Amino acid sequence: MSKSKDLEQAFQRLIKKYHEFLNETIMDEMERIEIEAVIQQINRLHDKLNKHMNIVGRKFSC
């Protein structure tokens, strides 16, 4: 369960960053490095989610 909780917390942080992106004033003030860091975080979380889904799929497949 710890991995699921960690993944959930990471997605919550990502959602927070996403909402910051939606706010134009934050996005205008963000530097390119910050935007690239958010994109990298999205990619890492996407990979983790896929791995997690594969593990869960193997455990519960018939």
mmJSON file of the N, C-alpha and C atoms, coordinates in Angstrom:
{"data_MODEL":{"atom_site":{
"group_PDB":["ATOM","ATOM","ATOM","ATOM","ATOM","ATOM","ATOM","ATOM","ATOM","ATOM","ATOM","ATOM","ATOM","ATOM","ATOM","ATOM","ATOM","ATOM","ATOM","ATOM","ATOM","ATOM","ATOM","ATOM","ATOM","ATOM","ATOM","ATOM","ATOM","ATOM","ATOM","ATOM","ATOM","ATOM","ATOM","ATOM","ATOM","ATOM","ATOM","ATOM","ATOM","ATOM","ATOM","ATOM","ATOM","ATOM","ATOM","ATOM","ATOM","ATOM","ATOM","ATOM","ATOM","ATOM","ATOM","ATOM","ATOM","ATOM","ATOM","ATOM","ATOM","ATOM","ATOM","ATOM","ATOM","ATOM","ATOM","ATOM","ATOM","ATOM","ATOM","ATOM","ATOM","ATOM","ATOM","ATOM","ATOM","ATOM","ATOM","ATOM","ATOM","ATOM","ATOM","ATOM","ATOM","ATOM","ATOM","ATOM","ATOM","ATOM","ATOM","ATOM","ATOM","ATOM","ATOM","ATOM","ATOM","ATOM","ATOM","ATOM","ATOM","ATOM","ATOM","ATOM","ATOM","ATOM","ATOM","ATOM","ATOM","ATOM","ATOM","ATOM","ATOM","ATOM","ATOM","ATOM","ATOM","ATOM","ATOM","ATOM","ATOM","ATOM","ATOM","ATOM","ATOM","ATOM","ATOM","ATOM","ATOM","ATOM","ATOM","ATOM","ATOM","ATOM","ATOM","ATOM","ATOM","ATOM","ATOM","ATOM","ATOM","ATOM","ATOM","ATOM","ATOM","ATOM","ATOM","ATOM","ATOM","ATOM","ATOM","ATOM","ATOM","ATOM","ATOM","ATOM","ATOM","ATOM","ATOM","ATOM","ATOM","ATOM","ATOM","ATOM","ATOM","ATOM","ATOM","ATOM","ATOM","ATOM","ATOM","ATOM","ATOM","ATOM","ATOM","ATOM","ATOM","ATOM","ATOM","ATOM","ATOM","ATOM","ATOM","ATOM","ATOM","ATOM"],
"id":[1,2,3,4,5,6,7,8,9,10,11,12,13,14,15,16,17,18,19,20,21,22,23,24,25,26,27,28,29,30,31,32,33,34,35,36,37,38,39,40,41,42,43,44,45,46,47,48,49,50,51,52,53,54,55,56,57,58,59,60,61,62,63,64,65,66,67,68,69,70,71,72,73,74,75,76,77,78,79,80,81,82,83,84,85,86,87,88,89,90,91,92,93,94,95,96,97,98,99,100,101,102,103,104,105,106,107,108,109,110,111,112,113,114,115,116,117,118,119,120,121,122,123,124,125,126,127,128,129,130,131,132,133,134,135,136,137,138,139,140,141,142,143,144,145,146,147,148,149,150,151,152,153,154,155,156,157,158,159,160,161,162,163,164,165,166,167,168,169,170,171,172,173,174,175,176,177,178,179,180,181,182,183,184,185,186],
"type_symbol":["N","C","C","N","C","C","N","C","C","N","C","C","N","C","C","N","C","C","N","C","C","N","C","C","N","C","C","N","C","C","N","C","C","N","C","C","N","C","C","N","C","C","N","C","C","N","C","C","N","C","C","N","C","C","N","C","C","N","C","C","N","C","C","N","C","C","N","C","C","N","C","C","N","C","C","N","C","C","N","C","C","N","C","C","N","C","C","N","C","C","N","C","C","N","C","C","N","C","C","N","C","C","N","C","C","N","C","C","N","C","C","N","C","C","N","C","C","N","C","C","N","C","C","N","C","C","N","C","C","N","C","C","N","C","C","N","C","C","N","C","C","N","C","C","N","C","C","N","C","C","N","C","C","N","C","C","N","C","C","N","C","C","N","C","C","N","C","C","N","C","C","N","C","C","N","C","C","N","C","C","N","C","C","N","C","C"],
"label_atom_id":["N","CA","C","N","CA","C","N","CA","C","N","CA","C","N","CA","C","N","CA","C","N","CA","C","N","CA","C","N","CA","C","N","CA","C","N","CA","C","N","CA","C","N","CA","C","N","CA","C","N","CA","C","N","CA","C","N","CA","C","N","CA","C","N","CA","C","N","CA","C","N","CA","C","N","CA","C","N","CA","C","N","CA","C","N","CA","C","N","CA","C","N","CA","C","N","CA","C","N","CA","C","N","CA","C","N","CA","C","N","CA","C","N","CA","C","N","CA","C","N","CA","C","N","CA","C","N","CA","C","N","CA","C","N","CA","C","N","CA","C","N","CA","C","N","CA","C","N","CA","C","N","CA","C","N","CA","C","N","CA","C","N","CA","C","N","CA","C","N","CA","C","N","CA","C","N","CA","C","N","CA","C","N","CA","C","N","CA","C","N","CA","C","N","CA","C","N","CA","C","N","CA","C","N","CA","C","N","CA","C","N","CA","C","N","CA","C"],
"label_alt_id":[null,null,null,null,null,null,null,null,null,null,null,null,null,null,null,null,null,null,null,null,null,null,null,null,null,null,null,null,null,null,null,null,null,null,null,null,null,null,null,null,null,null,null,null,null,null,null,null,null,null,null,null,null,null,null,null,null,null,null,null,null,null,null,null,null,null,null,null,null,null,null,null,null,null,null,null,null,null,null,null,null,null,null,null,null,null,null,null,null,null,null,null,null,null,null,null,null,null,null,null,null,null,null,null,null,null,null,null,null,null,null,null,null,null,null,null,null,null,null,null,null,null,null,null,null,null,null,null,null,null,null,null,null,null,null,null,null,null,null,null,null,null,null,null,null,null,null,null,null,null,null,null,null,null,null,null,null,null,null,null,null,null,null,null,null,null,null,null,null,null,null,null,null,null,null,null,null,null,null,null,null,null,null,null,null,null],
"label_comp_id":["MET","MET","MET","SER","SER","SER","LYS","LYS","LYS","SER","SER","SER","LYS","LYS","LYS","ASP","ASP","ASP","LEU","LEU","LEU","GLU","GLU","GLU","GLN","GLN","GLN","ALA","ALA","ALA","PHE","PHE","PHE","GLN","GLN","GLN","ARG","ARG","ARG","LEU","LEU","LEU","ILE","ILE","ILE","LYS","LYS","LYS","LYS","LYS","LYS","TYR","TYR","TYR","HIS","HIS","HIS","GLU","GLU","GLU","PHE","PHE","PHE","LEU","LEU","LEU","ASN","ASN","ASN","GLU","GLU","GLU","THR","THR","THR","ILE","ILE","ILE","MET","MET","MET","ASP","ASP","ASP","GLU","GLU","GLU","MET","MET","MET","GLU","GLU","GLU","ARG","ARG","ARG","ILE","ILE","ILE","GLU","GLU","GLU","ILE","ILE","ILE","GLU","GLU","GLU","ALA","ALA","ALA","VAL","VAL","VAL","ILE","ILE","ILE","GLN","GLN","GLN","GLN","GLN","GLN","ILE","ILE","ILE","ASN","ASN","ASN","ARG","ARG","ARG","LEU","LEU","LEU","HIS","HIS","HIS","ASP","ASP","ASP","LYS","LYS","LYS","LEU","LEU","LEU","ASN","ASN","ASN","LYS","LYS","LYS","HIS","HIS","HIS","MET","MET","MET","ASN","ASN","ASN","ILE","ILE","ILE","VAL","VAL","VAL","GLY","GLY","GLY","ARG","ARG","ARG","LYS","LYS","LYS","PHE","PHE","PHE","SER","SER","SER","CYS","CYS","CYS"],
"label_asym_id":["A","A","A","A","A","A","A","A","A","A","A","A","A","A","A","A","A","A","A","A","A","A","A","A","A","A","A","A","A","A","A","A","A","A","A","A","A","A","A","A","A","A","A","A","A","A","A","A","A","A","A","A","A","A","A","A","A","A","A","A","A","A","A","A","A","A","A","A","A","A","A","A","A","A","A","A","A","A","A","A","A","A","A","A","A","A","A","A","A","A","A","A","A","A","A","A","A","A","A","A","A","A","A","A","A","A","A","A","A","A","A","A","A","A","A","A","A","A","A","A","A","A","A","A","A","A","A","A","A","A","A","A","A","A","A","A","A","A","A","A","A","A","A","A","A","A","A","A","A","A","A","A","A","A","A","A","A","A","A","A","A","A","A","A","A","A","A","A","A","A","A","A","A","A","A","A","A","A","A","A","A","A","A","A","A","A"],
"label_entity_id":["1","1","1","1","1","1","1","1","1","1","1","1","1","1","1","1","1","1","1","1","1","1","1","1","1","1","1","1","1","1","1","1","1","1","1","1","1","1","1","1","1","1","1","1","1","1","1","1","1","1","1","1","1","1","1","1","1","1","1","1","1","1","1","1","1","1","1","1","1","1","1","1","1","1","1","1","1","1","1","1","1","1","1","1","1","1","1","1","1","1","1","1","1","1","1","1","1","1","1","1","1","1","1","1","1","1","1","1","1","1","1","1","1","1","1","1","1","1","1","1","1","1","1","1","1","1","1","1","1","1","1","1","1","1","1","1","1","1","1","1","1","1","1","1","1","1","1","1","1","1","1","1","1","1","1","1","1","1","1","1","1","1","1","1","1","1","1","1","1","1","1","1","1","1","1","1","1","1","1","1","1","1","1","1","1","1"],
"label_seq_id":[1,1,1,2,2,2,3,3,3,4,4,4,5,5,5,6,6,6,7,7,7,8,8,8,9,9,9,10,10,10,11,11,11,12,12,12,13,13,13,14,14,14,15,15,15,16,16,16,17,17,17,18,18,18,19,19,19,20,20,20,21,21,21,22,22,22,23,23,23,24,24,24,25,25,25,26,26,26,27,27,27,28,28,28,29,29,29,30,30,30,31,31,31,32,32,32,33,33,33,34,34,34,35,35,35,36,36,36,37,37,37,38,38,38,39,39,39,40,40,40,41,41,41,42,42,42,43,43,43,44,44,44,45,45,45,46,46,46,47,47,47,48,48,48,49,49,49,50,50,50,51,51,51,52,52,52,53,53,53,54,54,54,55,55,55,56,56,56,57,57,57,58,58,58,59,59,59,60,60,60,61,61,61,62,62,62],
"pdbx_PDB_ins_code":[null,null,null,null,null,null,null,null,null,null,null,null,null,null,null,null,null,null,null,null,null,null,null,null,null,null,null,null,null,null,null,null,null,null,null,null,null,null,null,null,null,null,null,null,null,null,null,null,null,null,null,null,null,null,null,null,null,null,null,null,null,null,null,null,null,null,null,null,null,null,null,null,null,null,null,null,null,null,null,null,null,null,null,null,null,null,null,null,null,null,null,null,null,null,null,null,null,null,null,null,null,null,null,null,null,null,null,null,null,null,null,null,null,null,null,null,null,null,null,null,null,null,null,null,null,null,null,null,null,null,null,null,null,null,null,null,null,null,null,null,null,null,null,null,null,null,null,null,null,null,null,null,null,null,null,null,null,null,null,null,null,null,null,null,null,null,null,null,null,null,null,null,null,null,null,null,null,null,null,null,null,null,null,null,null,null],
"Cartn_x":[0.81,0.0,0.858,2.053,2.911,3.174,3.427,3.676,2.448,1.279,0.046,-0.14,0.163,0.031,1.038,2.277,3.297,2.878,2.351,1.904,0.752,-0.174,-1.303,-0.829,0.115,0.636,1.362,2.091,2.794,1.791,0.701,-0.314,-1.002,-1.184,-1.782,-0.88,0.437,1.374,1.342,1.222,1.154,-0.115,-1.227,-2.489,-2.357,-1.676,-1.461,-0.661,0.401,1.208,0.389,-0.452,-1.306,-2.228,-2.804,-3.686,-2.909,-1.659,-0.822,-0.612,-0.445,-0.292,-1.527,-2.696,-3.931,-4.059,-3.4,-3.411,-2.382,-2.829,-1.941,-0.822,-1.093,-0.056,1.088,0.759,1.814,2.607,1.911,2.588,3.477,3.019,3.821,5.092,5.004,6.159,7.095,6.636,7.469,8.594,9.735,10.861,10.803,11.495,11.512,11.964,12.925,13.446,12.34,11.523,10.43,9.399,9.09,8.124,8.668,9.946,10.566,10.571,10.772,10.767,9.385,8.334,6.977,6.714,7.16,6.976,7.715,8.933,9.684,8.971,8.39,7.653,6.442,5.757,4.612,5.058,6.154,6.655,7.035,7.7,8.078,6.841,5.852,4.64,3.862,3.865,3.204,3.853,5.183,5.904,5.598,5.588,5.281,3.866,2.94,1.551,1.435,2.105,2.076,2.65,3.768,4.367,3.414,2.81,1.879,0.679,0.158,-0.987,-0.612,0.606,1.05,1.166,1.693,1.817,0.447,-0.449,-1.8,-2.499,-2.314,-2.935,-2.471,-1.185,-0.65,-1.186,-1.306,-1.767,-3.231,-4.033,-5.468,-5.987,-5.088,-5.549,-5.793,-6.685,-7.032,-6.126],
"Cartn_y":[-1.193,0.0,1.263,1.185,2.357,2.949,2.089,2.584,3.283,2.744,3.375,4.738,4.82,6.088,7.109,6.673,7.563,8.064,7.168,7.53,8.527,8.295,9.204,10.593,10.653,11.94,12.663,11.912,12.517,13.104,12.39,12.908,14.132,14.172,15.353,16.577,16.377,17.478,17.91,16.941,17.24,18.021,17.637,18.349,19.796,19.985,21.342,22.161,21.585,22.278,22.563,21.614,21.794,22.994,23.108,24.237,25.554,25.507,26.702,27.085,26.086,26.352,27.043,26.649,27.233,28.707,29.095,30.486,31.25,32.129,32.827,33.583,34.221,35.017,34.131,32.947,32.024,31.558,31.189,30.672,31.738,32.973,34.047,34.278,34.057,34.298,33.091,31.945,30.748,30.801,30.352,30.279,28.969,28.936,27.756,26.518,26.679,25.553,24.963,25.819,25.346,24.579,25.081,24.412,23.054,23.0,21.735,20.742,21.239,20.353,19.738,20.527,20.003,18.947,19.205,18.238,16.942,17.039,15.845,15.084,15.81,15.157,14.416,15.023,14.363,13.073,13.125,11.926,10.83,11.198,10.195,9.572,10.4,9.882,9.0,9.353,8.525,7.143,7.107,5.831,5.021,5.678,4.979,4.429,5.2,4.742,3.521,3.535,2.371,1.135,1.289,0.158,-0.369,0.551,0.168,-0.581,-0.079,-0.728,-2.123,-2.29,-3.609,-4.587,-4.123,-4.983,-5.392,-4.435,-4.733,-5.664,-5.422,-6.271,-7.717,-7.928,-9.292,-9.975,-9.218,-9.82,-10.216,-9.479,-9.736,-10.35,-10.675,-11.319,-12.804,-13.365,-14.789,-15.689],
"Cartn_z":[0.0,0.0,0.0,0.496,0.582,-0.798,-1.782,-3.141,-3.695,-3.427,-3.896,-3.248,-1.961,-1.246,-1.781,-2.02,-2.575,-3.954,-4.759,-6.095,-6.021,-5.12,-4.944,-4.51,-3.588,-3.138,-4.267,-5.078,-6.211,-7.2,-7.444,-8.347,-7.764,-6.461,-5.84,-6.019,-5.873,-6.099,-7.566,-8.465,-9.89,-10.219,-9.63,-9.851,-9.378,-8.259,-7.757,-8.76,-9.317,-10.322,-11.573,-11.954,-13.129,-12.941,-11.765,-11.491,-11.5,-11.092,-11.183,-12.645,-13.514,-14.936,-15.502,-15.01,-15.515,-15.152,-14.106,-13.665,-14.488,-15.361,-16.295,-15.607,-14.489,-13.847,-13.363,-12.877,-12.443,-13.656,-14.729,-15.913,-16.534,-16.568,-17.135,-16.339,-15.038,-14.18,-14.077,-14.526,-14.425,-15.451,-15.053,-15.968,-16.737,-17.852,-18.709,-17.927,-17.049,-16.266,-15.391,-14.792,-13.942,-14.765,-15.954,-16.824,-17.261,-17.62,-18.021,-16.858,-15.637,-14.466,-14.265,-14.471,-14.331,-15.407,-16.627,-17.71,-17.395,-16.875,-16.493,-15.383,-14.434,-13.354,-13.908,-14.849,-15.483,-16.154,-16.876,-17.561,-16.576,-15.474,-14.463,-13.826,-13.503,-12.883,-13.849,-15.104,-16.116,-16.167,-16.164,-16.167,-14.914,-13.751,-12.499,-12.514,-13.03,-13.105,-14.0,-15.142,-16.037,-15.354,-14.657,-13.945,-12.872,-12.144,-11.075,-11.67,-12.776,-13.418,-13.925,-14.423,-14.876,-13.716,-12.588,-11.415,-10.912,-10.8,-10.324,-11.301,-12.589,-13.611,-13.513,-13.258,-13.124,-11.872,-10.793,-9.531,-9.589,-10.352,-10.349,-11.635,-12.567,-13.794,-13.538,-14.326,-14.122,-14.882],
"occupancy":[1.0,1.0,1.0,1.0,1.0,1.0,1.0,1.0,1.0,1.0,1.0,1.0,1.0,1.0,1.0,1.0,1.0,1.0,1.0,1.0,1.0,1.0,1.0,1.0,1.0,1.0,1.0,1.0,1.0,1.0,1.0,1.0,1.0,1.0,1.0,1.0,1.0,1.0,1.0,1.0,1.0,1.0,1.0,1.0,1.0,1.0,1.0,1.0,1.0,1.0,1.0,1.0,1.0,1.0,1.0,1.0,1.0,1.0,1.0,1.0,1.0,1.0,1.0,1.0,1.0,1.0,1.0,1.0,1.0,1.0,1.0,1.0,1.0,1.0,1.0,1.0,1.0,1.0,1.0,1.0,1.0,1.0,1.0,1.0,1.0,1.0,1.0,1.0,1.0,1.0,1.0,1.0,1.0,1.0,1.0,1.0,1.0,1.0,1.0,1.0,1.0,1.0,1.0,1.0,1.0,1.0,1.0,1.0,1.0,1.0,1.0,1.0,1.0,1.0,1.0,1.0,1.0,1.0,1.0,1.0,1.0,1.0,1.0,1.0,1.0,1.0,1.0,1.0,1.0,1.0,1.0,1.0,1.0,1.0,1.0,1.0,1.0,1.0,1.0,1.0,1.0,1.0,1.0,1.0,1.0,1.0,1.0,1.0,1.0,1.0,1.0,1.0,1.0,1.0,1.0,1.0,1.0,1.0,1.0,1.0,1.0,1.0,1.0,1.0,1.0,1.0,1.0,1.0,1.0,1.0,1.0,1.0,1.0,1.0,1.0,1.0,1.0,1.0,1.0,1.0,1.0,1.0,1.0,1.0,1.0,1.0],
"B_iso_or_equiv":[0.0,0.0,0.0,0.0,0.0,0.0,0.0,0.0,0.0,0.0,0.0,0.0,0.0,0.0,0.0,0.0,0.0,0.0,0.0,0.0,0.0,0.0,0.0,0.0,0.0,0.0,0.0,0.0,0.0,0.0,0.0,0.0,0.0,0.0,0.0,0.0,0.0,0.0,0.0,0.0,0.0,0.0,0.0,0.0,0.0,0.0,0.0,0.0,0.0,0.0,0.0,0.0,0.0,0.0,0.0,0.0,0.0,0.0,0.0,0.0,0.0,0.0,0.0,0.0,0.0,0.0,0.0,0.0,0.0,0.0,0.0,0.0,0.0,0.0,0.0,0.0,0.0,0.0,0.0,0.0,0.0,0.0,0.0,0.0,0.0,0.0,0.0,0.0,0.0,0.0,0.0,0.0,0.0,0.0,0.0,0.0,0.0,0.0,0.0,0.0,0.0,0.0,0.0,0.0,0.0,0.0,0.0,0.0,0.0,0.0,0.0,0.0,0.0,0.0,0.0,0.0,0.0,0.0,0.0,0.0,0.0,0.0,0.0,0.0,0.0,0.0,0.0,0.0,0.0,0.0,0.0,0.0,0.0,0.0,0.0,0.0,0.0,0.0,0.0,0.0,0.0,0.0,0.0,0.0,0.0,0.0,0.0,0.0,0.0,0.0,0.0,0.0,0.0,0.0,0.0,0.0,0.0,0.0,0.0,0.0,0.0,0.0,0.0,0.0,0.0,0.0,0.0,0.0,0.0,0.0,0.0,0.0,0.0,0.0,0.0,0.0,0.0,0.0,0.0,0.0,0.0,0.0,0.0,0.0,0.0,0.0],
"pdbx_formal_charge":[null,null,null,null,null,null,null,null,null,null,null,null,null,null,null,null,null,null,null,null,null,null,null,null,null,null,null,null,null,null,null,null,null,null,null,null,null,null,null,null,null,null,null,null,null,null,null,null,null,null,null,null,null,null,null,null,null,null,null,null,null,null,null,null,null,null,null,null,null,null,null,null,null,null,null,null,null,null,null,null,null,null,null,null,null,null,null,null,null,null,null,null,null,null,null,null,null,null,null,null,null,null,null,null,null,null,null,null,null,null,null,null,null,null,null,null,null,null,null,null,null,null,null,null,null,null,null,null,null,null,null,null,null,null,null,null,null,null,null,null,null,null,null,null,null,null,null,null,null,null,null,null,null,null,null,null,null,null,null,null,null,null,null,null,null,null,null,null,null,null,null,null,null,null,null,null,null,null,null,null,null,null,null,null,null,null],
"auth_seq_id":[1,1,1,2,2,2,3,3,3,4,4,4,5,5,5,6,6,6,7,7,7,8,8,8,9,9,9,10,10,10,11,11,11,12,12,12,13,13,13,14,14,14,15,15,15,16,16,16,17,17,17,18,18,18,19,19,19,20,20,20,21,21,21,22,22,22,23,23,23,24,24,24,25,25,25,26,26,26,27,27,27,28,28,28,29,29,29,30,30,30,31,31,31,32,32,32,33,33,33,34,34,34,35,35,35,36,36,36,37,37,37,38,38,38,39,39,39,40,40,40,41,41,41,42,42,42,43,43,43,44,44,44,45,45,45,46,46,46,47,47,47,48,48,48,49,49,49,50,50,50,51,51,51,52,52,52,53,53,53,54,54,54,55,55,55,56,56,56,57,57,57,58,58,58,59,59,59,60,60,60,61,61,61,62,62,62],
"auth_comp_id":["MET","MET","MET","SER","SER","SER","LYS","LYS","LYS","SER","SER","SER","LYS","LYS","LYS","ASP","ASP","ASP","LEU","LEU","LEU","GLU","GLU","GLU","GLN","GLN","GLN","ALA","ALA","ALA","PHE","PHE","PHE","GLN","GLN","GLN","ARG","ARG","ARG","LEU","LEU","LEU","ILE","ILE","ILE","LYS","LYS","LYS","LYS","LYS","LYS","TYR","TYR","TYR","HIS","HIS","HIS","GLU","GLU","GLU","PHE","PHE","PHE","LEU","LEU","LEU","ASN","ASN","ASN","GLU","GLU","GLU","THR","THR","THR","ILE","ILE","ILE","MET","MET","MET","ASP","ASP","ASP","GLU","GLU","GLU","MET","MET","MET","GLU","GLU","GLU","ARG","ARG","ARG","ILE","ILE","ILE","GLU","GLU","GLU","ILE","ILE","ILE","GLU","GLU","GLU","ALA","ALA","ALA","VAL","VAL","VAL","ILE","ILE","ILE","GLN","GLN","GLN","GLN","GLN","GLN","ILE","ILE","ILE","ASN","ASN","ASN","ARG","ARG","ARG","LEU","LEU","LEU","HIS","HIS","HIS","ASP","ASP","ASP","LYS","LYS","LYS","LEU","LEU","LEU","ASN","ASN","ASN","LYS","LYS","LYS","HIS","HIS","HIS","MET","MET","MET","ASN","ASN","ASN","ILE","ILE","ILE","VAL","VAL","VAL","GLY","GLY","GLY","ARG","ARG","ARG","LYS","LYS","LYS","PHE","PHE","PHE","SER","SER","SER","CYS","CYS","CYS"],
"auth_asym_id":["A","A","A","A","A","A","A","A","A","A","A","A","A","A","A","A","A","A","A","A","A","A","A","A","A","A","A","A","A","A","A","A","A","A","A","A","A","A","A","A","A","A","A","A","A","A","A","A","A","A","A","A","A","A","A","A","A","A","A","A","A","A","A","A","A","A","A","A","A","A","A","A","A","A","A","A","A","A","A","A","A","A","A","A","A","A","A","A","A","A","A","A","A","A","A","A","A","A","A","A","A","A","A","A","A","A","A","A","A","A","A","A","A","A","A","A","A","A","A","A","A","A","A","A","A","A","A","A","A","A","A","A","A","A","A","A","A","A","A","A","A","A","A","A","A","A","A","A","A","A","A","A","A","A","A","A","A","A","A","A","A","A","A","A","A","A","A","A","A","A","A","A","A","A","A","A","A","A","A","A","A","A","A","A","A","A"],
"auth_atom_id":["N","CA","C","N","CA","C","N","CA","C","N","CA","C","N","CA","C","N","CA","C","N","CA","C","N","CA","C","N","CA","C","N","CA","C","N","CA","C","N","CA","C","N","CA","C","N","CA","C","N","CA","C","N","CA","C","N","CA","C","N","CA","C","N","CA","C","N","CA","C","N","CA","C","N","CA","C","N","CA","C","N","CA","C","N","CA","C","N","CA","C","N","CA","C","N","CA","C","N","CA","C","N","CA","C","N","CA","C","N","CA","C","N","CA","C","N","CA","C","N","CA","C","N","CA","C","N","CA","C","N","CA","C","N","CA","C","N","CA","C","N","CA","C","N","CA","C","N","CA","C","N","CA","C","N","CA","C","N","CA","C","N","CA","C","N","CA","C","N","CA","C","N","CA","C","N","CA","C","N","CA","C","N","CA","C","N","CA","C","N","CA","C","N","CA","C","N","CA","C","N","CA","C","N","CA","C","N","CA","C","N","CA","C","N","CA","C"],
"pdbx_PDB_model_num":[1,1,1,1,1,1,1,1,1,1,1,1,1,1,1,1,1,1,1,1,1,1,1,1,1,1,1,1,1,1,1,1,1,1,1,1,1,1,1,1,1,1,1,1,1,1,1,1,1,1,1,1,1,1,1,1,1,1,1,1,1,1,1,1,1,1,1,1,1,1,1,1,1,1,1,1,1,1,1,1,1,1,1,1,1,1,1,1,1,1,1,1,1,1,1,1,1,1,1,1,1,1,1,1,1,1,1,1,1,1,1,1,1,1,1,1,1,1,1,1,1,1,1,1,1,1,1,1,1,1,1,1,1,1,1,1,1,1,1,1,1,1,1,1,1,1,1,1,1,1,1,1,1,1,1,1,1,1,1,1,1,1,1,1,1,1,1,1,1,1,1,1,1,1,1,1,1,1,1,1,1,1,1,1,1,1]
}}}
